Amino acid sequence: MEITLKNVGYRYKNKKILDHINLKIEHNCITGITGEYKTLLCEIIDATKLDYSGSVVVGDALLNKENLKWIRKEVCLIQQNPQNQFFTNNVKEEIAFLISRLAYQPKDINKKMEQALEMVGLNKSYLDKEIKTLSSGEKKLLQVAIGLIYNPNIIIFDEPFVELDFINQRKLLKLIKVLKEKYQKTIIITSNNCNLLYEITDDIVILKKGRILAADNTVKVYQNMTLLKENDIDMPDLIKFTMLAKQKKVKLSFHRDIRDLIKDVYKHV
């Protein structure tokens, strides 16, 4: 399911925060959003913020107050801080609470809960756990499981890698790839971590001063050294290494996986 924003603007206390945002987020792609006001832009897409100008179309539906229930089922926003998204103390109660809010009644609720947890790598024993006893990584996975319970087509991850250790980052990256490749979800990720965005996203959107600075294929954008330097944007380490190697006449190709880069290094050095 694709998302189209036309001339979207947002004001706060009569100050322009976002202005003339024209953007198409493709179906079944992983799109990264980085820069200023990225969370606000996602809150508009999620219909958390409705006091904007312009239009947002999700699939074939114009986003407005009349179709909020439909939007809530189609678009899932995974907030940066898991605790902000939990309303109860127990995992099973939390999932049941969401189901009741969305008037969504699967035939076998317990089975649906177990399946959602298993999809993110948590077994059914987690249903009986208190949320406060979970690690930060487990809470993030629980957030995703709760979001998947009603099978949304669009999943937005707001700064998902913050406060996660390396192991949990890799788990989440793997899960995001599965959601796209196996379940054909449209994924949006906000982050200032250029290395992770370069590794996993298909397209990248860079926001600056309330406008879109760049919106294109991730590799193309991050290889635009002029754009990055002029706007003080971090370059992914893999590109930086390859650029330095090329300056020393080493014929390396650009890679998004460090394992592929290592193989290329062994081949040419």
C-alpha positions as CSV (number, residue, x, y, z in Angstrom):
1,M,0.0,0.0,0.0
2,E,1.5,3.3,-1.1
3,I,1.3,6.7,0.6
4,T,1.1,10.0,-1.2
5,L,1.5,13.4,0.4
6,K,0.6,16.5,-1.6
7,N,1.6,20.0,-0.4
8,V,1.5,18.9,3.2
9,G,2.3,21.7,5.7
10,Y,2.2,22.0,9.5
11,R,2.2,25.0,11.8
12,Y,2.8,25.3,15.5
13,K,2.0,28.6,17.2
14,N,1.8,30.2,13.8
15,K,5.3,29.0,12.9
16,K,5.9,26.8,9.8
17,I,7.3,23.5,10.9
18,L,6.7,21.5,7.7
19,D,6.1,23.2,4.3
20,H,5.3,21.9,0.8
21,I,5.9,18.3,1.5
22,N,5.3,16.3,-1.7
23,L,6.2,12.7,-1.4
24,K,5.3,9.2,-2.6
25,I,6.2,6.3,-0.4
26,E,6.1,3.1,-2.5
27,H,4.3,-0.1,-1.7
28,N,6.3,-3.0,-0.3
29,C,9.4,-0.8,0.2
30,I,11.5,0.2,3.2
31,T,11.7,4.0,3.3
32,G,14.0,5.8,5.7
33,I,13.2,9.3,6.9
34,T,16.0,11.3,8.5
35,G,16.6,14.9,9.5
36,E,14.4,17.5,11.2
37,Y,10.8,16.8,12.2
38,K,10.8,13.2,10.9
39,T,8.6,12.1,13.8
40,L,6.1,14.8,13.1
41,L,5.8,13.7,9.5
42,C,5.2,10.1,10.6
43,E,2.5,11.3,13.1
44,I,0.7,13.0,10.1
45,I,0.9,9.8,8.1
46,D,-0.4,7.8,11.1
47,A,-3.2,10.4,11.6
48,T,-2.0,11.1,15.1
49,K,-1.8,14.8,13.9
50,L,-4.7,15.9,11.9
51,D,-4.3,19.7,12.0
52,Y,-2.1,19.9,8.8
53,S,-2.7,21.5,5.4
54,G,-2.5,19.6,2.1
55,S,-3.6,16.0,1.7
56,V,-2.4,12.5,2.6
57,V,-3.7,9.5,0.7
58,V,-3.1,6.0,2.1
59,G,-3.8,3.5,-0.6
60,D,-6.9,4.9,-2.3
61,A,-8.3,6.6,0.8
62,L,-7.9,10.3,1.7
63,L,-6.8,10.5,5.3
64,N,-9.5,12.4,7.3
65,K,-11.5,12.1,10.6
66,E,-14.2,10.0,8.9
67,N,-11.9,7.0,8.2
68,L,-9.8,7.1,11.3
69,K,-10.8,3.5,12.3
70,W,-9.7,2.2,8.9
71,I,-6.4,4.1,9.1
72,R,-5.7,2.7,12.6
73,K,-6.0,-0.8,11.2
74,E,-3.9,-0.1,8.1
75,V,-1.2,2.0,9.6
76,C,0.8,1.0,12.7
77,L,3.2,3.5,14.4
78,I,5.8,1.9,16.6
79,Q,6.9,4.8,18.9
80,Q,10.4,5.4,20.0
81,N,9.8,4.8,23.7
82,P,7.9,1.6,24.2
83,Q,6.6,2.7,27.6
84,N,4.7,5.5,26.0
85,Q,2.7,3.0,24.0
86,F,1.8,0.6,26.9
87,F,-1.5,1.1,28.8
88,T,-1.5,-2.0,31.1
89,N,1.1,-4.0,33.2
90,N,0.7,-7.4,31.7
91,V,1.5,-8.6,28.1
92,K,-1.7,-10.5,27.5
93,E,-3.8,-7.6,29.0
94,E,-2.0,-5.2,26.7
95,I,-2.7,-7.1,23.6
96,A,-6.4,-7.6,24.6
97,F,-6.7,-3.9,25.3
98,L,-5.6,-3.0,21.8
99,I,-8.0,-5.5,20.3
100,S,-10.9,-4.0,22.2
101,R,-9.9,-0.4,21.2
102,L,-10.0,-1.4,17.5
103,A,-13.2,-3.4,17.7
104,Y,-11.2,-6.2,16.1
105,Q,-12.4,-9.7,17.1
106,P,-10.4,-12.6,15.7
107,K,-12.0,-16.0,16.0
108,D,-9.4,-17.4,18.3
109,I,-7.9,-14.4,20.3
110,N,-5.4,-16.5,22.3
111,K,-4.0,-18.2,19.1
112,K,-3.8,-14.8,17.4
113,M,-1.8,-13.4,20.4
114,E,0.6,-16.4,20.3
115,Q,1.1,-16.1,16.6
116,A,1.9,-12.4,16.9
117,L,4.5,-13.0,19.6
118,E,6.1,-15.9,17.6
119,M,6.4,-13.7,14.5
120,V,8.8,-11.4,16.4
121,G,10.6,-14.2,18.1
122,L,8.9,-14.3,21.5
123,N,7.2,-17.5,22.7
124,K,3.7,-17.8,24.2
125,S,5.1,-17.8,27.8
126,Y,5.5,-14.0,27.4
127,L,1.7,-13.6,27.6
128,D,2.0,-14.2,31.3
129,K,4.8,-11.7,31.9
130,E,4.7,-8.3,33.4
131,I,5.9,-5.6,30.9
132,K,8.2,-4.0,33.5
133,T,10.2,-7.2,33.7
134,L,11.1,-7.2,30.0
135,S,14.4,-5.9,28.6
136,S,14.4,-2.9,26.3
137,G,14.8,-5.2,23.4
138,E,11.9,-7.4,24.4
139,K,9.7,-4.3,24.9
140,K,10.5,-3.2,21.4
141,L,9.6,-6.6,20.0
142,L,6.4,-6.6,22.0
143,Q,5.5,-3.3,20.5
144,V,5.9,-4.8,17.1
145,A,3.9,-7.9,18.0
146,I,1.0,-5.8,19.3
147,G,1.1,-3.7,16.1
148,L,1.0,-6.9,14.0
149,I,-2.0,-8.4,15.8
150,Y,-4.5,-6.7,13.3
151,N,-2.2,-7.2,10.3
152,P,-1.6,-3.6,9.1
153,N,-0.3,-2.9,5.7
154,I,2.0,0.0,6.7
155,I,4.3,-0.1,9.7
156,I,6.2,3.0,10.9
157,F,9.2,2.5,13.2
158,D,10.1,5.8,14.9
159,E,13.8,5.7,16.0
160,P,13.6,1.9,16.5
161,F,17.3,1.3,17.2
162,V,17.8,3.8,20.0
163,E,18.8,2.1,23.3
164,L,19.1,-1.3,21.6
165,D,22.3,-3.2,21.9
166,F,24.0,-4.7,18.9
167,I,22.3,-8.1,19.2
168,N,18.8,-6.6,19.5
169,Q,19.5,-4.2,16.6
170,R,20.3,-7.2,14.4
171,K,17.2,-9.0,15.5
172,L,15.0,-6.0,14.7
173,L,16.7,-5.5,11.3
174,K,16.1,-9.2,10.4
175,L,12.4,-8.8,11.5
176,I,11.9,-5.7,9.4
177,K,13.4,-7.5,6.3
178,V,10.9,-10.4,6.9
179,L,8.0,-8.0,7.2
180,K,8.8,-6.6,3.8
181,E,10.0,-9.7,1.9
182,K,7.6,-12.3,3.3
183,Y,4.6,-10.3,4.3
184,Q,4.8,-7.5,1.7
185,K,4.5,-4.7,4.2
186,T,5.3,-1.1,3.5
187,I,7.8,0.0,6.1
188,I,8.9,3.5,7.2
189,I,11.9,3.9,9.5
190,T,12.9,7.2,11.1
191,S,16.5,7.4,12.3
192,N,19.6,9.5,12.4
193,N,21.8,6.4,12.1
194,C,23.0,6.6,8.5
195,N,24.7,3.2,8.7
196,L,21.6,1.3,9.6
197,L,19.5,3.3,7.1
198,Y,22.0,2.6,4.4
199,E,22.0,-1.1,5.1
200,I,18.2,-1.7,5.2
201,T,16.2,0.9,3.3
202,D,15.3,1.0,-0.4
203,D,14.6,4.7,-0.4
204,I,15.6,7.6,1.8
205,V,14.0,11.0,2.6
206,I,16.1,13.7,4.1
207,L,14.3,16.6,5.8
208,K,15.9,20.0,6.4
209,K,14.3,23.2,7.7
210,G,10.8,21.7,7.3
211,R,11.2,20.7,3.6
212,I,12.4,17.7,1.7
213,L,16.1,18.1,0.9
214,A,16.3,14.8,-0.9
215,A,14.0,11.8,-1.7
216,D,15.4,9.0,-3.8
217,N,17.0,5.6,-3.9
218,T,19.1,5.2,-0.8
219,V,22.3,4.2,-2.5
220,K,22.0,7.1,-5.0
221,V,21.4,9.7,-2.2
222,Y,24.2,8.5,0.1
223,Q,26.7,8.4,-2.8
224,N,26.0,12.1,-3.6
225,M,29.0,13.5,-1.8
226,T,28.2,17.1,-2.8
227,L,24.7,16.9,-1.2
228,L,26.1,15.3,2.0
229,K,29.0,17.8,2.4
230,E,27.0,20.9,1.6
231,N,24.3,20.0,4.1
232,D,26.5,18.4,6.8
233,I,24.9,15.0,6.5
234,D,26.8,11.9,7.8
235,M,28.1,9.5,5.2
236,P,27.6,5.7,6.0
237,D,30.9,4.1,7.0
238,L,30.8,1.5,4.2
239,I,30.6,4.3,1.6
240,K,33.3,6.3,3.3
241,F,35.6,3.3,3.4
242,T,35.0,2.6,-0.3
243,M,35.6,6.2,-1.3
244,L,38.9,6.2,0.5
245,A,39.9,3.0,-1.2
246,K,39.1,4.4,-4.6
247,Q,41.2,7.4,-3.9
248,K,44.1,5.0,-3.3
249,K,43.3,3.3,-6.7
250,V,41.8,0.2,-5.1
251,K,39.0,-1.0,-7.4
252,L,36.2,-1.7,-4.8
253,S,32.5,-1.7,-5.5
254,F,30.0,-0.1,-3.3
255,H,28.3,-2.6,-0.9
256,R,25.5,-2.3,1.7
257,D,26.6,-5.5,3.5
258,I,30.0,-5.4,5.3
259,R,30.5,-9.1,4.5
260,D,30.3,-8.4,0.8
261,L,32.7,-5.5,1.2
262,I,35.2,-7.7,3.1
263,K,35.1,-10.3,0.2
264,D,35.7,-7.5,-2.3
265,V,38.7,-6.2,-0.2
266,Y,40.3,-9.7,-0.2
267,K,39.7,-9.9,-3.9
268,H,41.5,-6.6,-4.8
269,V,44.0,-6.1,-2.0
